[in-house]
Amino acid sequence: MKPTIYATFLALAIAAGCSGYKAPTAVLPPPPPAPPPPPATFTVFETLGDSVSIADKLTEFRGALGGVLNAPNSPPAESGRREINWDGVPAALTDVDTFPANFFNVNSKRGALYSTPGTGLRIDSTDFAAVNPGLAAQFRTFSAKKLFMPVGSNQVNVIFRLAGTDTPGLVKGFGAVFADVDRLGSTTIEYFDVDGVLLATVKAPNHAGAQQLSFTGAVFEAPIVARVRITSGDAALTATSTDVSAGGTQDLVVMDDFLYGEPRPLGPDVHVTVGNIFFRSAQNGSQNPAVDTIAAGARVTWTWNAAGSHSIQSTGIPPEVFRNSVVMSDAGSTYSVRIFHPGTYTYDCAVHGAAMTGRIVVK
Ligand SMILES: [Cu+2]
C-alpha cells in the first residue's frame, strides 16, 4: 500500500515542519512567472509583378485598411485610409533633393511626416536618371511617373498626425510599392508603437533580374502604429551606384505609392488605484473588480496608495494576458502596461488573490 505509506510520511513531515513555524514578517511570496505579453497580431499583404498584376493585392490591402479613400486636405476621419503616389507634387519640388518633410501634412494634408538619417528627400520624375544616368532603365513606376527616395540614405521614417494637425496619430496599417527589389531582406517596413517598441517587420518580396514591382504591407487589429521605418534597398542612390542586377554589388530600390490607415488619436490612459485591500478604477470608481475600458494601444497605470504588499497579476487565458508586476509595497509605486490585442483581461493581486480583482476591456 505504497500510497498510504507516502501519505503518512507526508503528514508527519508537515506536522514536524509546522511545529517550529513562525510567521515570516518581511518575506513575500515570489511573484509568479510572467506570462508573455500578447503579441500585436497583424496580417501581411504582399505581391510581386508589374503595375497591372499587383493591383489586385493593393485593392485587398485597401479593403483591410478600411475601404474609403479620404481625400487630400479632408479633415481627420474616424476610419478609411490615405494614399500618396507623389505624382501631384509641384514641379518646383520635384527632381530636387529638398522635398519638404512635412509636405503631406501641410501643403497637402494627409497626416504623414517624413524623416531620414540621410540629407534630404527626393521626388523624382526621371526614374532617377537625373541622379545617375546609369539608372535610367532600372526602376519602373506603379503610378507614373514620379518615384520617391531619401537622399544619402536608404532609410526613411514616416510618423503620423491627425491629418492637417500637430496631434500625433496612429494608423492601423501601412504598405508601400517598391521598384526593383532583387534580394529578399534588402527592403523592409518596420512598425513601431507609440513607445518606439517594434511591433512587426515585413520584407518586400524579391525577384531576380527583371525590373518588377513589389508591394508589402501589414494591417493590425486597431490603430496602434505610431511610426514606420522603411529600408529601401541596400544603399542610398549615388551618381555612380550600380544595381546588383547590372553588375553592381548592392540592391538599389526606390519607392512608389504609400497606402496607410487614417491616422487616429491615441486613446486616453486609464488609472487604477491599488489600495489595501482593493483595486479601484479612477475613471468610474468600480472596485473589486475595478473595471476599465481602453482603446487598443492605450496604457493602464496602477498606483499604490496605501500600506500592504500588492501586485498586478494577469489571470486570463492567452492571448488575453499581460505581463505581471512584481510585488510592491511603497505608496506611490506604479506599474503600467499597454495592451494591443482587443479582448477582456482579468487580473488579481498575487498576495491577496480573489480579494483584489480587476478587469481591463480592450476595444
Ligand atoms: Cu494585494
Residues whose N, C-alpha, C, O or C-beta is under 5 A from the ligand:
A	BS01	CU	S309 H310 S311 C349 V351 H352 M356
